[in-house]
């Protein structure tokens, strides 16, 4: 079980991939086009004024107001 040093390691371990069906190729192309359109139309997120400092409290399950933390 000796490996041939002339062959790259990836060529020996990677099987050949099957060709995708035409419908799958179209779906991938459409998804890529949608991603590019969404990226081009993305609007910057508005900055929050007078919000809580630090991590988003609703994400972490509590809210602190004047030193009192309340759990949702």
PyMOL Python script that loads the backbone (N, CA, C, O; Angstrom):
from pymol import cmd

cmd.read_pdbstr("""\
ATOM      1  N   UNK A   1       0.825  -1.171   0.000  1.00  0.00           N
ATOM      2  CA  UNK A   1       0.000   0.000   0.000  1.00  0.00           C
ATOM      3  C   UNK A   1       0.874   1.241   0.000  1.00  0.00           C
ATOM      4  O   UNK A   1       0.781   2.064   0.911  1.00  0.00           O
ATOM      5  N   UNK A   2       1.695   1.381  -0.977  1.00  0.00           N
ATOM      6  CA  UNK A   2       2.507   2.578  -1.095  1.00  0.00           C
ATOM      7  C   UNK A   2       1.860   3.511  -2.098  1.00  0.00           C
ATOM      8  O   UNK A   2       1.326   3.077  -3.119  1.00  0.00           O
ATOM      9  N   UNK A   3       1.912   4.766  -1.801  1.00  0.00           N
ATOM     10  CA  UNK A   3       1.331   5.759  -2.693  1.00  0.00           C
ATOM     11  C   UNK A   3       2.381   6.239  -3.680  1.00  0.00           C
ATOM     12  O   UNK A   3       3.557   6.368  -3.339  1.00  0.00           O
ATOM     13  N   UNK A   4       1.956   6.499  -4.887  1.00  0.00           N
ATOM     14  CA  UNK A   4       2.867   6.978  -5.919  1.00  0.00           C
ATOM     15  C   UNK A   4       3.123   8.464  -5.683  1.00  0.00           C
ATOM     16  O   UNK A   4       2.177   9.251  -5.728  1.00  0.00           O
ATOM     17  N   UNK A   5       4.365   8.877  -5.432  1.00  0.00           N
ATOM     18  CA  UNK A   5       4.647  10.295  -5.172  1.00  0.00           C
ATOM     19  C   UNK A   5       4.424  11.177  -6.397  1.00  0.00           C
ATOM     20  O   UNK A   5       4.335  12.397  -6.260  1.00  0.00           O
ATOM     21  N   UNK A   6       4.333  10.595  -7.579  1.00  0.00           N
ATOM     22  CA  UNK A   6       4.124  11.391  -8.787  1.00  0.00           C
ATOM     23  C   UNK A   6       2.690  11.897  -8.882  1.00  0.00           C
ATOM     24  O   UNK A   6       2.440  12.924  -9.513  1.00  0.00           O
ATOM     25  N   UNK A   7       1.733  11.181  -8.256  1.00  0.00           N
ATOM     26  CA  UNK A   7       0.326  11.593  -8.290  1.00  0.00           C
ATOM     27  C   UNK A   7       0.029  12.545  -7.140  1.00  0.00           C
ATOM     28  O   UNK A   7       0.452  12.297  -6.011  1.00  0.00           O
ATOM     29  N   UNK A   8      -0.690  13.629  -7.407  1.00  0.00           N
ATOM     30  CA  UNK A   8      -1.091  14.504  -6.299  1.00  0.00           C
ATOM     31  C   UNK A   8      -2.067  13.773  -5.383  1.00  0.00           C
ATOM     32  O   UNK A   8      -2.804  12.893  -5.828  1.00  0.00           O
ATOM     33  N   UNK A   9      -2.069  14.136  -4.123  1.00  0.00           N
ATOM     34  CA  UNK A   9      -2.923  13.464  -3.146  1.00  0.00           C
ATOM     35  C   UNK A   9      -4.399  13.695  -3.442  1.00  0.00           C
ATOM     36  O   UNK A   9      -5.218  12.813  -3.184  1.00  0.00           O
ATOM     37  N   UNK A  10      -4.757  14.855  -3.976  1.00  0.00           N
ATOM     38  CA  UNK A  10      -6.163  15.146  -4.229  1.00  0.00           C
ATOM     39  C   UNK A  10      -6.703  14.345  -5.391  1.00  0.00           C
ATOM     40  O   UNK A  10      -7.884  13.996  -5.389  1.00  0.00           O
ATOM     41  N   UNK A  11      -5.897  14.044  -6.373  1.00  0.00           N
ATOM     42  CA  UNK A  11      -6.364  13.300  -7.538  1.00  0.00           C
ATOM     43  C   UNK A  11      -6.710  11.869  -7.158  1.00  0.00           C
ATOM     44  O   UNK A  11      -7.659  11.302  -7.700  1.00  0.00           O
ATOM     45  N   UNK A  12      -5.968  11.280  -6.247  1.00  0.00           N
ATOM     46  CA  UNK A  12      -6.211   9.903  -5.861  1.00  0.00           C
ATOM     47  C   UNK A  12      -7.415   9.780  -4.929  1.00  0.00           C
ATOM     48  O   UNK A  12      -8.113   8.767  -4.963  1.00  0.00           O
ATOM     49  N   UNK A  13      -7.670  10.787  -4.101  1.00  0.00           N
ATOM     50  CA  UNK A  13      -8.723  10.669  -3.098  1.00  0.00           C
ATOM     51  C   UNK A  13     -10.058  11.266  -3.540  1.00  0.00           C
ATOM     52  O   UNK A  13     -11.080  10.984  -2.913  1.00  0.00           O
ATOM     53  N   UNK A  14     -10.086  12.080  -4.596  1.00  0.00           N
ATOM     54  CA  UNK A  14     -11.318  12.740  -5.007  1.00  0.00           C
ATOM     55  C   UNK A  14     -11.941  12.008  -6.194  1.00  0.00           C
ATOM     56  O   UNK A  14     -11.328  11.932  -7.259  1.00  0.00           O
ATOM     57  N   UNK A  15     -13.149  11.467  -6.025  1.00  0.00           N
ATOM     58  CA  UNK A  15     -13.803  10.830  -7.165  1.00  0.00           C
ATOM     59  C   UNK A  15     -14.324  11.890  -8.129  1.00  0.00           C
ATOM     60  O   UNK A  15     -14.527  13.042  -7.746  1.00  0.00           O
ATOM     61  N   UNK A  16     -14.538  11.494  -9.382  1.00  0.00           N
ATOM     62  CA  UNK A  16     -15.051  12.438 -10.367  1.00  0.00           C
ATOM     63  C   UNK A  16     -16.488  12.792 -10.026  1.00  0.00           C
ATOM     64  O   UNK A  16     -17.252  11.945  -9.563  1.00  0.00           O
ATOM     65  N   UNK A  17     -16.851  14.044 -10.258  1.00  0.00           N
ATOM     66  CA  UNK A  17     -18.207  14.499  -9.976  1.00  0.00           C
ATOM     67  C   UNK A  17     -19.106  14.227 -11.165  1.00  0.00           C
ATOM     68  O   UNK A  17     -18.669  14.266 -12.315  1.00  0.00           O
ATOM     69  N   UNK A  18     -20.360  13.952 -10.874  1.00  0.00           N
ATOM     70  CA  UNK A  18     -21.345  13.772 -11.927  1.00  0.00           C
ATOM     71  C   UNK A  18     -21.715  15.135 -12.494  1.00  0.00           C
ATOM     72  O   UNK A  18     -21.631  16.146 -11.797  1.00  0.00           O
ATOM     73  N   UNK A  19     -22.121  15.161 -13.746  1.00  0.00           N
ATOM     74  CA  UNK A  19     -22.609  16.386 -14.351  1.00  0.00           C
ATOM     75  C   UNK A  19     -23.989  16.699 -13.785  1.00  0.00           C
ATOM     76  O   UNK A  19     -24.813  15.802 -13.607  1.00  0.00           O
ATOM     77  N   UNK A  20     -24.233  17.962 -13.507  1.00  0.00           N
ATOM     78  CA  UNK A  20     -25.534  18.377 -12.999  1.00  0.00           C
ATOM     79  C   UNK A  20     -26.551  18.384 -14.128  1.00  0.00           C
ATOM     80  O   UNK A  20     -26.218  18.616 -15.290  1.00  0.00           O
ATOM     81  N   UNK A  21     -27.784  18.127 -13.762  1.00  0.00           N
ATOM     82  CA  UNK A  21     -28.873  18.183 -14.728  1.00  0.00           C
ATOM     83  C   UNK A  21     -29.051  19.631 -15.185  1.00  0.00           C
ATOM     84  O   UNK A  21     -28.714  20.555 -14.445  1.00  0.00           O
ATOM     85  N   UNK A  22     -29.577  19.842 -16.399  1.00  0.00           N
ATOM     86  CA  UNK A  22     -29.782  21.218 -16.871  1.00  0.00           C
ATOM     87  C   UNK A  22     -30.667  22.042 -15.933  1.00  0.00           C
ATOM     88  O   UNK A  22     -30.430  23.238 -15.761  1.00  0.00           O
ATOM     89  N   UNK A  23     -31.675  21.424 -15.330  1.00  0.00           N
ATOM     90  CA  UNK A  23     -32.539  22.155 -14.400  1.00  0.00           C
ATOM     91  C   UNK A  23     -31.747  22.601 -13.173  1.00  0.00           C
ATOM     92  O   UNK A  23     -31.960  23.701 -12.663  1.00  0.00           O
ATOM     93  N   UNK A  24     -30.842  21.760 -12.701  1.00  0.00           N
ATOM     94  CA  UNK A  24     -30.028  22.127 -11.539  1.00  0.00           C
ATOM     95  C   UNK A  24     -29.063  23.249 -11.887  1.00  0.00           C
ATOM     96  O   UNK A  24     -28.833  24.145 -11.074  1.00  0.00           O
ATOM     97  N   UNK A  25     -28.497  23.209 -13.087  1.00  0.00           N
ATOM     98  CA  UNK A  25     -27.603  24.276 -13.514  1.00  0.00           C
ATOM     99  C   UNK A  25     -28.346  25.599 -13.628  1.00  0.00           C
ATOM    100  O   UNK A  25     -27.815  26.641 -13.246  1.00  0.00           O
ATOM    101  N   UNK A  26     -29.582  25.567 -14.155  1.00  0.00           N
ATOM    102  CA  UNK A  26     -30.382  26.793 -14.243  1.00  0.00           C
ATOM    103  C   UNK A  26     -30.715  27.323 -12.857  1.00  0.00           C
ATOM    104  O   UNK A  26     -30.665  28.530 -12.618  1.00  0.00           O
ATOM    105  N   UNK A  27     -31.055  26.419 -11.946  1.00  0.00           N
ATOM    106  CA  UNK A  27     -31.391  26.840 -10.582  1.00  0.00           C
ATOM    107  C   UNK A  27     -30.195  27.502  -9.912  1.00  0.00           C
ATOM    108  O   UNK A  27     -30.349  28.520  -9.238  1.00  0.00           O
ATOM    109  N   UNK A  28     -29.009  26.937 -10.088  1.00  0.00           N
ATOM    110  CA  UNK A  28     -27.817  27.537  -9.494  1.00  0.00           C
ATOM    111  C   UNK A  28     -27.522  28.899 -10.102  1.00  0.00           C
ATOM    112  O   UNK A  28     -27.131  29.827  -9.393  1.00  0.00           O
ATOM    113  N   UNK A  29     -27.708  29.025 -11.413  1.00  0.00           N
ATOM    114  CA  UNK A  29     -27.474  30.311 -12.073  1.00  0.00           C
ATOM    115  C   UNK A  29     -28.483  31.357 -11.600  1.00  0.00           C
ATOM    116  O   UNK A  29     -28.120  32.510 -11.369  1.00  0.00           O
ATOM    117  N   UNK A  30     -29.752  30.956 -11.455  1.00  0.00           N
ATOM    118  CA  UNK A  30     -30.777  31.888 -10.958  1.00  0.00           C
ATOM    119  C   UNK A  30     -30.495  32.315  -9.526  1.00  0.00           C
ATOM    120  O   UNK A  30     -30.670  33.483  -9.177  1.00  0.00           O
ATOM    121  N   UNK A  31     -30.058  31.375  -8.696  1.00  0.00           N
ATOM    122  CA  UNK A  31     -29.752  31.708  -7.303  1.00  0.00           C
ATOM    123  C   UNK A  31     -28.582  32.686  -7.230  1.00  0.00           C
ATOM    124  O   UNK A  31     -28.599  33.618  -6.427  1.00  0.00           O
ATOM    125  N   UNK A  32     -27.571  32.476  -8.064  1.00  0.00           N
ATOM    126  CA  UNK A  32     -26.434  33.394  -8.081  1.00  0.00           C
ATOM    127  C   UNK A  32     -26.862  34.784  -8.543  1.00  0.00           C
ATOM    128  O   UNK A  32     -26.408  35.791  -7.999  1.00  0.00           O
ATOM    129  N   UNK A  33     -27.737  34.837  -9.549  1.00  0.00           N
ATOM    130  CA  UNK A  33     -28.230  36.133 -10.028  1.00  0.00           C
ATOM    131  C   UNK A  33     -29.034  36.839  -8.937  1.00  0.00           C
ATOM    132  O   UNK A  33     -28.919  38.053  -8.766  1.00  0.00           O
ATOM    133  N   UNK A  34     -29.852  36.078  -8.198  1.00  0.00           N
ATOM    134  CA  UNK A  34     -30.629  36.671  -7.096  1.00  0.00           C
ATOM    135  C   UNK A  34     -29.719  37.199  -6.006  1.00  0.00           C
ATOM    136  O   UNK A  34     -29.968  38.272  -5.456  1.00  0.00           O
ATOM    137  N   UNK A  35     -28.650  36.449  -5.683  1.00  0.00           N
ATOM    138  CA  UNK A  35     -27.702  36.898  -4.663  1.00  0.00           C
ATOM    139  C   UNK A  35     -27.033  38.207  -5.081  1.00  0.00           C
ATOM    140  O   UNK A  35     -26.896  39.125  -4.273  1.00  0.00           O
ATOM    141  N   UNK A  36     -26.618  38.288  -6.341  1.00  0.00           N
ATOM    142  CA  UNK A  36     -25.959  39.504  -6.828  1.00  0.00           C
ATOM    143  C   UNK A  36     -26.924  40.680  -6.835  1.00  0.00           C
ATOM    144  O   UNK A  36     -26.537  41.796  -6.489  1.00  0.00           O
ATOM    145  N   UNK A  37     -28.197  40.444  -7.230  1.00  0.00           N
ATOM    146  CA  UNK A  37     -29.185  41.527  -7.241  1.00  0.00           C
ATOM    147  C   UNK A  37     -29.474  42.002  -5.822  1.00  0.00           C
ATOM    148  O   UNK A  37     -29.595  43.205  -5.587  1.00  0.00           O
ATOM    149  N   UNK A  38     -29.585  41.083  -4.882  1.00  0.00           N
ATOM    150  CA  UNK A  38     -29.846  41.461  -3.489  1.00  0.00           C
ATOM    151  C   UNK A  38     -28.671  42.240  -2.917  1.00  0.00           C
ATOM    152  O   UNK A  38     -28.859  43.196  -2.165  1.00  0.00           O
ATOM    153  N   UNK A  39     -27.463  41.830  -3.273  1.00  0.00           N
ATOM    154  CA  UNK A  39     -26.275  42.525  -2.787  1.00  0.00           C
ATOM    155  C   UNK A  39     -26.194  43.936  -3.369  1.00  0.00           C
ATOM    156  O   UNK A  39     -25.797  44.874  -2.678  1.00  0.00           O
ATOM    157  N   UNK A  40     -26.572  44.084  -4.642  1.00  0.00           N
ATOM    158  CA  UNK A  40     -26.521  45.386  -5.292  1.00  0.00           C
ATOM    159  C   UNK A  40     -27.594  46.333  -4.742  1.00  0.00           C
ATOM    160  O   UNK A  40     -27.379  47.543  -4.679  1.00  0.00           O
ATOM    161  N   UNK A  41     -28.746  45.785  -4.345  1.00  0.00           N
ATOM    162  CA  UNK A  41     -29.855  46.603  -3.851  1.00  0.00           C
ATOM    163  C   UNK A  41     -29.862  46.754  -2.334  1.00  0.00           C
ATOM    164  O   UNK A  41     -30.778  47.363  -1.781  1.00  0.00           O
ATOM    165  N   UNK A  42     -28.863  46.214  -1.657  1.00  0.00           N
ATOM    166  CA  UNK A  42     -28.826  46.261  -0.199  1.00  0.00           C
ATOM    167  C   UNK A  42     -28.659  47.701   0.273  1.00  0.00           C
ATOM    168  O   UNK A  42     -27.823  48.444  -0.241  1.00  0.00           O
ATOM    169  N   UNK A  43     -29.457  48.076   1.249  1.00  0.00           N
ATOM    170  CA  UNK A  43     -29.376  49.411   1.831  1.00  0.00           C
ATOM    171  C   UNK A  43     -28.612  49.320   3.143  1.00  0.00           C
ATOM    172  O   UNK A  43     -28.746  48.331   3.864  1.00  0.00           O
ATOM    173  N   UNK A  44     -27.812  50.331   3.467  1.00  0.00           N
ATOM    174  CA  UNK A  44     -27.100  50.280   4.746  1.00  0.00           C
ATOM    175  C   UNK A  44     -28.089  50.358   5.906  1.00  0.00           C
ATOM    176  O   UNK A  44     -29.122  51.023   5.824  1.00  0.00           O
ATOM    177  N   UNK A  45     -27.751  49.673   6.970  1.00  0.00           N
ATOM    178  CA  UNK A  45     -28.594  49.646   8.150  1.00  0.00           C
ATOM    179  C   UNK A  45     -28.527  51.001   8.844  1.00  0.00           C
ATOM    180  O   UNK A  45     -27.448  51.564   9.033  1.00  0.00           O
ATOM    181  N   UNK A  46     -29.689  51.514   9.219  1.00  0.00           N
ATOM    182  CA  UNK A  46     -29.745  52.808   9.892  1.00  0.00           C
ATOM    183  C   UNK A  46     -29.130  52.705  11.290  1.00  0.00           C
ATOM    184  O   UNK A  46     -29.291  51.701  11.984  1.00  0.00           O
ATOM    185  N   UNK A  47     -28.427  53.758  11.683  1.00  0.00           N
ATOM    186  CA  UNK A  47     -27.815  53.780  13.005  1.00  0.00           C
ATOM    187  C   UNK A  47     -28.889  54.050  14.054  1.00  0.00           C
ATOM    188  O   UNK A  47     -29.770  54.885  13.851  1.00  0.00           O
ATOM    189  N   UNK A  48     -28.810  53.338  15.174  1.00  0.00           N
ATOM    190  CA  UNK A  48     -29.782  53.495  16.248  1.00  0.00           C
ATOM    191  C   UNK A  48     -29.301  54.592  17.193  1.00  0.00           C
ATOM    192  O   UNK A  48     -28.144  54.605  17.612  1.00  0.00           O
ATOM    193  N   UNK A  49     -30.203  55.506  17.518  1.00  0.00           N
ATOM    194  CA  UNK A  49     -29.886  56.582  18.445  1.00  0.00           C
ATOM    195  C   UNK A  49     -30.521  56.294  19.799  1.00  0.00           C
ATOM    196  O   UNK A  49     -31.665  55.845  19.870  1.00  0.00           O
ATOM    197  N   UNK A  50     -29.784  56.552  20.866  1.00  0.00           N
ATOM    198  CA  UNK A  50     -30.223  56.384  22.249  1.00  0.00           C
ATOM    199  C   UNK A  50     -30.664  54.958  22.542  1.00  0.00           C
ATOM    200  O   UNK A  50     -31.555  54.743  23.364  1.00  0.00           O
ATOM    201  N   UNK A  51     -30.057  53.991  21.884  1.00  0.00           N
ATOM    202  CA  UNK A  51     -30.354  52.592  22.145  1.00  0.00           C
ATOM    203  C   UNK A  51     -29.465  52.057  23.246  1.00  0.00           C
ATOM    204  O   UNK A  51     -28.623  52.787  23.771  1.00  0.00           O
ATOM    205  N   UNK A  52     -29.634  50.799  23.606  1.00  0.00           N
ATOM    206  CA  UNK A  52     -28.806  50.208  24.647  1.00  0.00           C
ATOM    207  C   UNK A  52     -27.365  50.056  24.172  1.00  0.00           C
ATOM    208  O   UNK A  52     -27.110  49.824  22.991  1.00  0.00           O
ATOM    209  N   UNK A  53     -26.444  50.189  25.094  1.00  0.00           N
ATOM    210  CA  UNK A  53     -25.032  50.010  24.778  1.00  0.00           C
ATOM    211  C   UNK A  53     -24.691  48.533  24.891  1.00  0.00           C
ATOM    212  O   UNK A  53     -25.265  47.826  25.719  1.00  0.00           O
ATOM    213  N   UNK A  54     -23.784  48.070  24.087  1.00  0.00           N
ATOM    214  CA  UNK A  54     -23.350  46.679  24.144  1.00  0.00           C
ATOM    215  C   UNK A  54     -24.187  45.787  23.242  1.00  0.00           C
ATOM    216  O   UNK A  54     -24.822  46.266  22.303  1.00  0.00           O
ATOM    217  N   UNK A  55     -24.187  44.483  23.528  1.00  0.00           N
ATOM    218  CA  UNK A  55     -24.923  43.545  22.685  1.00  0.00           C
ATOM    219  C   UNK A  55     -26.425  43.808  22.703  1.00  0.00           C
ATOM    220  O   UNK A  55     -26.959  44.363  23.663  1.00  0.00           O
ATOM    221  N   UNK A  56     -27.089  43.407  21.641  1.00  0.00           N
ATOM    222  CA  UNK A  56     -28.531  43.597  21.532  1.00  0.00           C
ATOM    223  C   UNK A  56     -29.239  42.821  22.644  1.00  0.00           C
ATOM    224  O   UNK A  56     -29.117  41.597  22.693  1.00  0.00           O
ATOM    225  N   UNK A  57     -29.975  43.491  23.542  1.00  0.00           N
ATOM    226  CA  UNK A  57     -30.572  42.801  24.687  1.00  0.00           C
ATOM    227  C   UNK A  57     -31.672  41.822  24.290  1.00  0.00           C
ATOM    228  O   UNK A  57     -31.849  40.800  24.953  1.00  0.00           O
ATOM    229  N   UNK A  58     -32.403  42.107  23.237  1.00  0.00           N
ATOM    230  CA  UNK A  58     -33.467  41.175  22.869  1.00  0.00           C
ATOM    231  C   UNK A  58     -32.896  39.885  22.319  1.00  0.00           C
ATOM    232  O   UNK A  58     -33.554  38.845  22.358  1.00  0.00           O
ATOM    233  N   UNK A  59     -31.678  39.943  21.807  1.00  0.00           N
ATOM    234  CA  UNK A  59     -31.051  38.727  21.294  1.00  0.00           C
ATOM    235  C   UNK A  59     -30.580  37.847  22.433  1.00  0.00           C
ATOM    236  O   UNK A  59     -30.645  36.622  22.334  1.00  0.00           O
ATOM    237  N   UNK A  60     -30.111  38.447  23.508  1.00  0.00           N
ATOM    238  CA  UNK A  60     -29.559  37.679  24.611  1.00  0.00           C
ATOM    239  C   UNK A  60     -30.568  37.424  25.728  1.00  0.00           C
ATOM    240  O   UNK A  60     -30.209  36.844  26.752  1.00  0.00           O
ATOM    241  N   UNK A  61     -31.815  37.842  25.556  1.00  0.00           N
ATOM    242  CA  UNK A  61     -32.863  37.440  26.481  1.00  0.00           C
ATOM    243  C   UNK A  61     -33.081  38.327  27.691  1.00  0.00           C
ATOM    244  O   UNK A  61     -33.863  37.944  28.561  1.00  0.00           O
ATOM    245  N   UNK A  62     -32.444  39.490  27.810  1.00  0.00           N
ATOM    246  CA  UNK A  62     -32.750  40.385  28.923  1.00  0.00           C
ATOM    247  C   UNK A  62     -32.574  41.832  28.491  1.00  0.00           C
ATOM    248  O   UNK A  62     -31.935  42.124  27.480  1.00  0.00           O
ATOM    249  N   UNK A  63     -33.141  42.710  29.260  1.00  0.00           N
ATOM    250  CA  UNK A  63     -33.096  44.134  28.974  1.00  0.00           C
ATOM    251  C   UNK A  63     -32.744  44.848  30.264  1.00  0.00           C
ATOM    252  O   UNK A  63     -33.316  44.568  31.317  1.00  0.00           O
ATOM    253  N   UNK A  64     -31.803  45.768  30.176  1.00  0.00           N
ATOM    254  CA  UNK A  64     -31.396  46.495  31.376  1.00  0.00           C
ATOM    255  C   UNK A  64     -31.829  47.944  31.247  1.00  0.00           C
ATOM    256  O   UNK A  64     -31.537  48.594  30.243  1.00  0.00           O
ATOM    257  N   UNK A  65     -32.527  48.457  32.263  1.00  0.00           N
ATOM    258  CA  UNK A  65     -32.983  49.830  32.277  1.00  0.00           C
ATOM    259  C   UNK A  65     -32.708  50.411  33.663  1.00  0.00           C
ATOM    260  O   UNK A  65     -33.294  49.963  34.648  1.00  0.00           O
ATOM    261  N   UNK A  66     -31.829  51.397  33.748  1.00  0.00           N
ATOM    262  CA  UNK A  66     -31.473  52.057  35.010  1.00  0.00           C
ATOM    263  C   UNK A  66     -30.948  51.046  36.033  1.00  0.00           C
ATOM    264  O   UNK A  66     -31.269  51.126  37.218  1.00  0.00           O
ATOM    265  N   UNK A  67     -30.134  50.092  35.557  1.00  0.00           N
ATOM    266  CA  UNK A  67     -29.514  49.148  36.463  1.00  0.00           C
ATOM    267  C   UNK A  67     -30.374  47.947  36.803  1.00  0.00           C
ATOM    268  O   UNK A  67     -29.908  47.048  37.503  1.00  0.00           O
ATOM    269  N   UNK A  68     -31.592  47.901  36.340  1.00  0.00           N
ATOM    270  CA  UNK A  68     -32.473  46.766  36.629  1.00  0.00           C
ATOM    271  C   UNK A  68     -32.607  45.936  35.355  1.00  0.00           C
ATOM    272  O   UNK A  68     -32.996  46.439  34.301  1.00  0.00           O
ATOM    273  N   UNK A  69     -32.275  44.659  35.480  1.00  0.00           N
ATOM    274  CA  UNK A  69     -32.386  43.762  34.322  1.00  0.00           C
ATOM    275  C   UNK A  69     -33.680  42.997  34.439  1.00  0.00           C
ATOM    276  O   UNK A  69     -33.972  42.404  35.477  1.00  0.00           O
ATOM    277  N   UNK A  70     -34.454  43.010  33.371  1.00  0.00           N
ATOM    278  CA  UNK A  70     -35.687  42.225  33.372  1.00  0.00           C
ATOM    279  C   UNK A  70     -35.584  41.174  32.281  1.00  0.00           C
ATOM    280  O   UNK A  70     -35.105  41.446  31.181  1.00  0.00           O
ATOM    281  N   UNK A  71     -36.033  39.988  32.595  1.00  0.00           N
ATOM    282  CA  UNK A  71     -35.983  38.882  31.663  1.00  0.00           C
ATOM    283  C   UNK A  71     -37.305  38.823  30.913  1.00  0.00           C
ATOM    284  O   UNK A  71     -38.370  38.976  31.511  1.00  0.00           O
ATOM    285  N   UNK A  72     -37.239  38.603  29.616  1.00  0.00           N
ATOM    286  CA  UNK A  72     -38.478  38.543  28.838  1.00  0.00           C
ATOM    287  C   UNK A  72     -39.174  37.225  29.026  1.00  0.00           C
ATOM    288  O   UNK A  72     -40.235  36.999  28.445  1.00  0.00           O
TER     289      UNK A  72
END
""", "prot")
cmd.dss("prot")
cmd.show_as("cartoon", "prot")
cmd.util.cbc("prot")
cmd.orient("prot")
